[in-house]
C-alpha cells in the first residue's frame, strides 16, 4: 500500500522534504519558477573540479615557498624545487606538480583576513560576507545556471561531492534543498565504491530487486488509481532511482573499469581515487564536482603530516592535470585548488603545538587551471616571510567572479531564487578585480 499522503498540494519539493525520493528525487526536483533573464556570456568552461583543502593548506609548504625566511618559517621544508616554467618554484614535496606547472597558475596573494573556519569557508565558497542572507556556494550556483533547468541531462545530479559535504554552512543557501550537493559517501579508494543511494552496503542486487517486487505487490492504492498524476510522478522518480542503482549511473562509479596502471598513478588512496572519479564525472558532463580533501588543519606536528599528505596530493593532483589534458578535457574544465585560508607562516614550536601552524586568512595561496585560465603564471605576491600580501591582493569574490565569467555565468547578473530576493550573483563592491591577467 502507499505510505504517502497524497493531496492536491503535494509537490516534488514536499516529497523531497519528506525524504521519499532519495537521490533520484534530488536529481529530478523542479527548480523554482524564477528564470534567468539576462543574456548568457560565452562559456569557455563546462565543468569545475574543486579540490577543497579542508582545514587550510600552508602556502609556504606548497605553492609559495620562502627559503630565505629561516627555520622558524620554513621548518625542515627549506629546499623549494624548480618547475617546468622558468622562474617558478614550489614546495620540495611536490615534484610531480612541478612538472605540470605550465598547466596551472598560482595566486600568491589571496586574502580575506578571517581566521575562523566557518566564516572563512563561507567567504571563500560564496564570495559574500556573512549577513542576514545565506548565499549559495559556487557549486550550487553552477547547478542553478548549468543544471536541469538549462539542458543538463546527466546520469547523476549536477553538483557532486566526493565524498562528504564540507559541513561548515548550508551549501545551497537561499536557493533551497534542490541545489544541495549529492554527497557520495563511501570511499573511492575501496572496491566496491559504496555510493550512498546507489550501492547499498551489505545488500545484494537480488535482494534489492526482491524488495521492489514486494513494494509493487503491496501497492494496492497505486493500482486502484493508475492515472493519478501524483502517483505517476512518484513512479517516475522511483524508476530514475533504480536506474541510478542498476543502470549506467552505477557503472559510472565503478573505478575498476579503469586501467590498473592509471589508478596506481593517481594513488591508491581516497584522494587519488577521488581525483580519478572526478575525471570520470567530467567526462560524463557533470558541471560541478567537489573533492572534499580533509586533514589540513595542522595545529600540531605539521611537518610530520606534510611528509605524508603532500606526496598524496602531488600524485593525485598532477595525474588529474595530465589525464584531463591528454583527453582534451582540460581546456573546458576548471580546476580550483585551495582551502578556507592558509596556515600561520611562523611555526609554533612550543608545546602543546610541537611544530604546528595556526589558521591564517591574511595571506594564502590558491591554484587555478584549465577552463580558460592560463597556465605557467603567478598572480600577486606575498612578502619575504609570507605574512602579508605584497602585490595585487585577490579576494574570494574576485576569484569566483572570474570562474563564473569563464563558465558563461554573469557575475553581475541577477540571482534567481525562490524567495524573490533582489540580489545579484556576486557583490559589486570591495573587489580587487577579476583575474584578467590569467584569463
VENDABEL-V88977 format. One record per backbone hydrogen bond with DSSP energy under -1.0 kcal/mol. CO is the residue of the C=O (numbers start at 1). NH is the residue of the N-H. If there is no record, write none. Layout:
co:CO nh:NH
co:CO nh:NH
This chain:
co:7 nh:10
co:11 nh:15
co:12 nh:16
co:13 nh:17
co:14 nh:18
co:15 nh:20
co:16 nh:19
co:21 nh:25
co:22 nh:26
co:23 nh:27
co:24 nh:28
co:25 nh:29
co:47 nh:334
co:48 nh:289
co:49 nh:336
co:50 nh:52
co:50 nh:291
co:51 nh:338
co:52 nh:54
co:52 nh:293
co:53 nh:56
co:54 nh:296
co:59 nh:64
co:62 nh:91
co:66 nh:69
co:70 nh:73
co:70 nh:74
co:71 nh:75
co:72 nh:347
co:74 nh:77
co:76 nh:78
co:81 nh:90
co:85 nh:88
co:88 nh:83
co:90 nh:81
co:91 nh:94
co:94 nh:98
co:97 nh:100
co:98 nh:84
co:100 nh:103
co:101 nh:376
co:104 nh:376
co:105 nh:368
co:106 nh:379
co:107 nh:366
co:109 nh:394
co:110 nh:364
co:116 nh:120
co:117 nh:121
co:118 nh:122
co:119 nh:123
co:120 nh:124
co:121 nh:125
co:122 nh:126
co:123 nh:127
co:125 nh:138
co:134 nh:174
co:137 nh:141
co:138 nh:142
co:139 nh:143
co:140 nh:144
co:141 nh:145
co:142 nh:146
co:143 nh:147
co:147 nh:150
co:147 nh:152
co:148 nh:151
co:158 nh:288
co:159 nh:182
co:160 nh:290
co:161 nh:184
co:162 nh:292
co:163 nh:185
co:171 nh:137
co:172 nh:175
co:173 nh:176
co:176 nh:179
co:177 nh:180
co:182 nh:161
co:184 nh:196
co:187 nh:190
co:193 nh:195
co:195 nh:198
co:195 nh:199
co:200 nh:203
co:204 nh:208
co:205 nh:209
co:206 nh:210
co:207 nh:211
co:208 nh:212
co:209 nh:213
co:210 nh:214
co:211 nh:215
co:212 nh:216
co:213 nh:217
co:214 nh:218
co:218 nh:220
co:219 nh:223
co:220 nh:224
co:221 nh:225
co:225 nh:228
co:228 nh:232
co:229 nh:233
co:230 nh:234
co:231 nh:235
co:232 nh:236
co:233 nh:237
co:234 nh:238
co:235 nh:239
co:236 nh:240
co:237 nh:241
co:238 nh:242
co:239 nh:243
co:240 nh:244
co:241 nh:245
co:242 nh:246
co:243 nh:247
co:247 nh:251
co:248 nh:252
co:251 nh:254
co:253 nh:255
co:254 nh:257
co:255 nh:258
co:259 nh:263
co:260 nh:264
co:261 nh:265
co:262 nh:266
co:263 nh:267
co:267 nh:269
co:269 nh:273
co:270 nh:274
co:271 nh:275
co:272 nh:276
co:273 nh:277
co:274 nh:278
co:275 nh:279
co:276 nh:280
co:277 nh:281
co:278 nh:282
co:279 nh:283
co:280 nh:284
co:281 nh:286
co:282 nh:285
co:287 nh:48
co:288 nh:160
co:289 nh:50
co:290 nh:162
co:291 nh:52
co:291 nh:293
co:293 nh:54
co:296 nh:298
co:297 nh:299
co:298 nh:357
co:301 nh:305
co:302 nh:306
co:303 nh:307
co:305 nh:309
co:306 nh:310
co:309 nh:313
co:310 nh:314
co:311 nh:315
co:312 nh:316
co:313 nh:317
co:314 nh:318
co:315 nh:319
co:316 nh:320
co:317 nh:321
co:318 nh:322
co:319 nh:323
co:320 nh:324
co:321 nh:325
co:322 nh:326
co:323 nh:327
co:324 nh:329
co:324 nh:330
co:325 nh:328
co:330 nh:333
co:330 nh:371
co:332 nh:46
co:332 nh:47
co:334 nh:49
co:335 nh:369
co:336 nh:51
co:337 nh:367
co:338 nh:53
co:342 nh:360
co:347 nh:349
co:348 nh:355
co:348 nh:356
co:350 nh:353
co:350 nh:354
co:353 nh:301
co:355 nh:302
co:356 nh:348
co:358 nh:344
co:360 nh:342
co:361 nh:112
co:361 nh:113
co:364 nh:110
co:366 nh:107
co:367 nh:337
co:368 nh:105
co:369 nh:335
co:370 nh:373
co:377 nh:106
co:379 nh:108
co:381 nh:390
co:381 nh:391
co:383 nh:386
co:388 nh:383
co:391 nh:381
co:394 nh:111
co:395 nh:398
co:395 nh:399
co:396 nh:400
co:397 nh:401
co:398 nh:402
co:399 nh:403
co:400 nh:404
co:401 nh:405
co:402 nh:406
co:403 nh:407
co:404 nh:409
co:405 nh:408
co:406 nh:44
co:406 nh:45
co:408 nh:41
co:410 nh:413
co:411 nh:426
co:413 nh:425
co:417 nh:420
co:421 nh:423
co:423 nh:415
co:434 nh:436
co:435 nh:438
co:436 nh:439
co:438 nh:374
